Amino acid sequence: MRIATVVVAIAANVAYVAGSVARNAVRFDSGYNLTVSRNLAQGLGYTGDGLLSGGAELTPFDPGITTGPTVLVPLAAGYLFGDAGLWIARIAMCGWFVALLIALFLIGRRVGGTVGGAVAMLAPLLFDVTMGIAEEGFQGPTDVLGEIPLTALLAFAVVAVIRRPYLAAALVGLAALTKTVALIAAPAIVIAALIVLGERRIAALIGRAAALSAIVLAPIVAWQLVTLASLGFPAYVDNLRFQAQVFRIGGSGLEGAAAPLRQARLLLDAWHLPAAVAGVILLLAVVVAVALVWRSRRTIPSVLRSLRQRPVALTLLAIAAIGVPWLLWWLLFSTKSYPRYVYPALVLILAAALALAVRELSRLLDRAPARPALVIGFGVPLALLVAWLVGANIVAAWNPASTTIQHQLEASRVMHEASDDDAFDYDGLAAFPNAISMVSGLTAMPLDGRSPERPMYFPGGPGSPLEWVRTSIEEHCGTELFEAPFMYVCEPRPAR
């Protein structure tokens, strides 16, 4: 039973990852993030293309990019191998997903044994973060985004806090360097670490809390010092102000108004289920959780007094203390309706819930071996629901609702051959240079003022409504090679 469950969980995740590698396109956010890695490999420093920061010029330490150096700096090594950098980056991001699965298995095993660990590994396959795969959407493990690395680091922090509380604090610091929003999880891990350390003297408790907090903040402070030294004080202040705005509204781009009802509806829509069905299941889950708490009400005080000796209870409370504030932040304060922003909270909560369900069903079977129907009545519907959600996400990975990587590769071929291919379907290609330029390997605007040595790609031709596109073509383009919807390729103008 245990081995079979582990094999099924691994096979499901392999199918999901394979679909992501084989089919998922390079989207705007992934392409935009990869400009940093590519520019770094080309000697241009930690520099983004500036489109999300109010300009169309290379922007050092681009504050519009919310994915941090823990992800983007290592990926620069792939671009030392030329155009293979994109594929190296996609495979490397799958490595973060594998790390997440390992951490979820360890959490689940602590709560529900080996079967609990295996079931917890299915948590990333339950939540539909694609939501129709908008340009800001999240498709799967190959996306160069911070959500999966961030979730992996937080999951390992939850694992480590029981025996290595200072390591857990360091992992939260790295998670915050991956995406600043991870600071929401810092209080939960610091408090859990203080409980494990077991210090009762006030002065010593304050000292350890300060030490843990310093460890959490150390990676962020170090990176901010690097940014300050690179930009200079005036530019750094502007950069920091933009970062604060991004953190406040929950993403880069235009600031809008928080809309809790819209966010709640999006959350209900993100399950490959009708919203009404998802709402009913959520309500049932809340009722079951309340019933479990009520059943244990007499033992809760003693559990809270002895959390240091109860790793399962401390793990579950730490995950709840991470997930609930995270969900409230997205529902009440974030102005961005991107379901991927709650991915870390939901994956951790789902992993803990699945492992806890295995634990409770096992206990119920042990207590009532003559009444297996009671276990079947709860276990079978849960297993069918999990199987449906997992299967739907695997199918979605292999059949994306929009552009595929094959479509982008074909667009790259058309551009390189400079052929007037009337049969090619241009619909679905992003009207931005980042994604398609990453696939084609062509130089994309903006430049740093130097003339490129290879053909250039623009998201439109001389008649583009974007002024910076028209100006850049006039300034940098020589011979036109190819023009089509969203695609304009030219030879660089010879140096004067």
N, C-alpha and C positions, 0 to 999 in steps of 0.2 A: 504493500500500500504506500509506504513512505517513498520508496524508490520510484514507483510508478508516478506518483504525484510530482516529484522533482523532475522526472523526464518530461512529463507533459508540460510543466511550466517552462522548462528550458526550450522545448520544441516550439511552443507558442511564441516565445520571445525571439527565437531565431527566425521564424517565419515573418514576424513583424519587422525586424531589423533588415532582413533580406529584401522585403518589399520597399522599405525606405531607401536602401542603397540603389536598388534597381530602377525605381520609378520616380521618387520625389525630385521635383525640380529645385533649382537654386532660386529662392525667393529674394525679394528686395532686402529684407533685414539681414539674411545670411550673406548676400552679396556685398551689402554695405559694410558689415562687420569684417568680411574678408579683405576689404580694401586696406584695412589697417595691417593685417598680416602680410599682404603682398607689398605694400609700401615699405614696411619695416625690412623685409627681405631685400628690397631694391635700394636700401640705403637712405630712404626718405624719413626715417624715424617713425615713432609711434603716431601715425598720421592717418586721419580719415579724409573722406572726400568732401565733407562739409555740407552736404545737401540737407542734413537734418539740423544744422546749426546756423541756418540763416544765410548761407552763401554757397557759391559753387566754386570753391577753391580749397586746396589742400589745407586741412585744419589739424595742427598738432594737438594731441590729446582731445580729440573731438568729443565734446560733452554730450552730443546727441547720440552717442553710442553707449548703451547701458550695459552691454556685455564687456567684462573687464579683462585685464591682462593675463589673468590665470588661464583664460581660454585662448586669447588671440595671440599672445606672444609665442607660445610653443608652436602654433600653427604656421608661424612665419618660416620655420625650418623647412616645411614642405615646399615652399616657393623657391627655395634654393635649387630645387630640381626642375624649375621652369613651370610649364603649364600643367605638370602633374600635381602641382600644389593643391588644386581644387579637390582632386580625388583623394589625396593624402589627408586633407582636412576632413572630408566626409567620413573616411574610415576612422580617423582619430576621434571624431565626435562619437562614433559608435563605441569607442573605448570608454568614454564617460558613461554611456548607457550601461555597459557591462559592470562598471564600478557601482552604479546605482543599484543594479540587480543584486550584486553581492551584499551591499549594505542592507537592502530590504530583506534579503534572506536571513541575515544575522538578527535583524529586529524581529522578524516573524518567528524565527526559531526560539528566541528568548521568550516570546509570549506564548507560542502554541506548538513548540517542538518542531521537528523536521517538516511535518506536513504544514504547519503554520508558516514556516519559512518559505516553503515552495509556493503556497497560495499567495503569500505577500509579494512574491516576485511578479504576480499578475497585475498588481495595482496600476502600473503605468499603462496597461492595455485596457483599462476600464473607461477612462475619461477621454472623450472626443475633443481634443484641443484644436482640431482642424477647423470646425465650424464653417465649412464651405471653402476653406483655404483662401481667405482673403490675402491680400499682399502682405499684411502684417501677421498672417496666420503661422501656425506651428504645425509642421507635417509629421515629423518623426525624428529619430535619433541622428540623422545626417544633417539636420539643420544646424548651422553655426550660430547658435543662440546660447544664452547663459542659463536657461531654465534647468536643463538636465544636469549640467555640472554643479549648479547651485544645489539642486535637490540631493545629488550624490554626496556632496560635502556635508550637508545638514544631516543626512541619514547616518553617515559615519560618525558625526558628532554625537548623535543620539546613542549610537552603539558604544562609543568610547567613554561617554560621561560616567558610566557606572564604575569603571576601573581606572581610567586615565582622564580625570576631569580637566587637567590643564591642556592635554591634547585636544579634548573636545572644544575648549575655548579657542585654540589655534585654528581648528577646522572651521569654526564659525567665522573667524576673521578672514580666512581664505574665501569662504562663501560670500562674505560681504564685499570682498575685492572682486568677486565674480559678478555680482549684482548687488548694489548698495541696499536694496530692499531687504536683503537677508538680515540686516540689523534688527528687523522685527523679531527674529528668532533668538537674538542674543540674551534677553532677560531670562527666557526659559532655560537655556543651557547654563547660564551663570548660576541661577538659583538651584538647579539640579546638581551642579558641581559643588556648591556650598553644602547642600544636604549630604552628598557623598563624603565630603571632607570632614563633616561632623564637628566642626568647631563651635563651641558654646560661648566662649568669652567674646564679649562685644568688640573689644579692640582687635583681637585676632581675626574675628569674622569680617570686620571692616577691611582689614589688611588683605585678607584673601580675596574678598570681593573686588578690591582695587586691583590686585594682581591679575585676577581673571579678566577683568574689564580691559586692563592694559594689553593683555595678550590678544583679546578680540580686536582691539583697535590698532594694534601694531602694524599689520599689513596695510591697512588703509592709510595710516599716517605716513608710512614709508613711501607709498605710492604718491601721496599728495606732495611730499617733499621733492620727489623726482619731478613731478609736474611743475611745481614752483620753480625749481632750479632750471627747468627747460624753457618755461614760458616767460619768466620774469614776473614781478609782482603785479603790475596793472593787468596784464593778460590773464594771470592766474586768478585774480579776483573775479573777472568776467566769467572765466571758465567755471569757477566755484558757484557763482550765482546761477549759471545755467544748470549745473548739476543739481542744485537745490530745487530748482523748478521741476526738473525731470523726476526727482524723487517725490516731490509733493503731488504731482498729478499722475504719477504712475507710468511714465513713459515720455519719449521725446515727441516733438510735434506741437500742434496747436493746443493751447489750453482750453478746455471746455468746462462744463459744469458736471459735478458728480450726479449720477442718476441711479440710486439704489434699486429701484424697481426694474430698470433696464438690465442692470447687472444680474439681478436675481433671475430674471427670465433667461438671460444668456446661460446662466449656470444650469438651469433646468433643461435647456436645449442641448447641452453638451454631453449627451449620454447614448447616442444612437437609439433613443427611445422617444416616444411622444412626451411632450413636456408634462402633460397631466399624469402619465404613468410614472415618470421620474419623480414628480411631486409626491405621489402616493407612496412610492418606495422610500423616499426620504422621510416622510412622516412616520412610516412604519419603523424605520431605523431609529428615529428619535424615541419612539415609544418603547422599543426594545431596550435602548440604552438607559432610559429612565427606569424601566422595570429592573434592569440589572443593578442600577445604583440603589433603588429602593430595597431590593432583596438583600443588598450588602450594607444597608444603612447602619446596622448595629456594629459592624466591624470597621466602618470607615474611620472613626476617630483613632482606633488603635493602629490602623494602617498608616494614617498620616503621621502618627507619632513615631512610627518605626520604618519610614520610607527608606532609610539607609540600608536596612536589611531586606528590603523588598524590591529587587531590581525590576520585576515585571510591572509593578504598580508605578514605580518612578519613571520607567520608560513610557508607559501610556500617558501619564500626566505631563511629561515633557513634550510629547507629540501633541497633546491637546493644547498645551500652552504655546506651542508654535503655530499650530494650524488655525485655531479659533481667531486670534488677533489678525493673522494674515488674511483670512476670509473677510473679517470685518473691515480691514483696511481697503480691500478691493471693492467690497460692496458699498461702503459708505463714503470713501474718500477718493478713490482712483477715478479719474475722468476718462480712462482708456478702457474700452470694452473688448479687451483681448483676453480670452479665457486662459491663454497660456501663462498669464501673470499669476494665476492661482495654482498652477501646476505643482509647485513644491508642497503647498499645504495639502492639496487633495491627495497627492500620491502618498504622503506620509500618513494621513488620516485613513485612507483606504487600506494601506498595508497593515496598519495596526488593527483596524476593524476586522479585516479578513482573518488575521492571525488570532484575534480574540474570539471570533466566531468558531474557529476550529477548536480552540481551547474549551469553550463552553459546551459545544456539541460533544466533545470527547468526555467531559465531566458528566454531562447528562446521560450519556450512554453507560458510563461506569456506575452511576447511581441508580439507573432504571434499566438494567439489562433485559428485563422481561417486557419492556415497553419500547421496543425499537421504533414503533410507529411515531412516537413523539419526536425522536431524532430525525426520522425520515421526513416528517412533516415540516421541519425547519430546514434541514440540510439539503433536501432535493431542490426546493424552489431556489435556494441561494446558489446552489451549484449550477442550475439551469440559467439563472440570471448572469452569473459570472461568465459562463460559457458563451452566452449570446453576446455580451459586451466585448469579450476578448475576440471572438470570431468576427464581429463587425469591424473592429479596429484593424484586424489583420487584412480583411477584405479591402478596407479603405486604403491601407498602405499600398496594396498592389493595384488599386484602381482609383488613383487620385481624381478629385472632382474637377481639376483644372490642369494647367500645363504640366507636362512630365519632363524629366531630364532628357528623354529621347527627343522630344519636341525641341528643346533648347539645343541639343547637339545637332539636329537637322538644320536649325536656324544658323548655327555656327558654320556648318558646311556650306550653306547657301551664301553666307557672307564671304567666306574664304574663296569660294569659286567665283564670286561676283557675277552670279548667273541670274538672269531674269526669270525666276521660276514661278510662273503663274499658278502652278498647282499647289504651291506651299501655303499652308494655313498660318497666317500671321496672328490670328486671334489668340488671346491668352498670353502673349509675350509682354513682359513688363515694360512700361514706357519709361524706364530708368536705365542708366548705363550699367549699374553695378552687377546685376544678376547675369545678364547675357554676356557681358564682357568677361566675367569670371569663367564662363563656359567656353567662350570662343578664344580666350587668350589674347584678344586684341586690346590695344591701349584704349582706355576710356577717359573721357573728360571728368573732372578738371585735371590740368597738369600743374606742375610747379613752376611753369615758365620756361621749361626746357623743351626743345623739339624732340618728339619721340623718334625712335629708329624703326618702328614697325607701323603698319596700318592702324588707323584710329577708328573707334566706333562711337557713334553718337545716338541718343534716343530720338532722333528726328533729323530732318534735313535742313537746308537753308531756309525753308518756309516754316520752320517749327514755331509754335507760339511761345516757346521758352526763349527769352532774350539771350541768356547765357549760352544756349546752344548755337543760336545764329551768330553771335559774336565770336565764339570759339572756332566755329567752322571758318569764318572769314579770316581769322587770325592764323590758324594753324594748318588748314587743309590745302593740299595741292590738288592732285588729280583725283576726281571722284571715281571710286571703284564700284559702288553699289548703293542703291537707295530703294527702300521699301518701307511699309508701315513700321514705325518704331525703330527703324534700322537705317543708318547711314554710315558708309565706310569710305574712307579716303586715304590717299597716301599723304604722309606729312609734307608740309611745304619745305623745300630745301632751305637750309640755313643761309642767311644773308651775310 
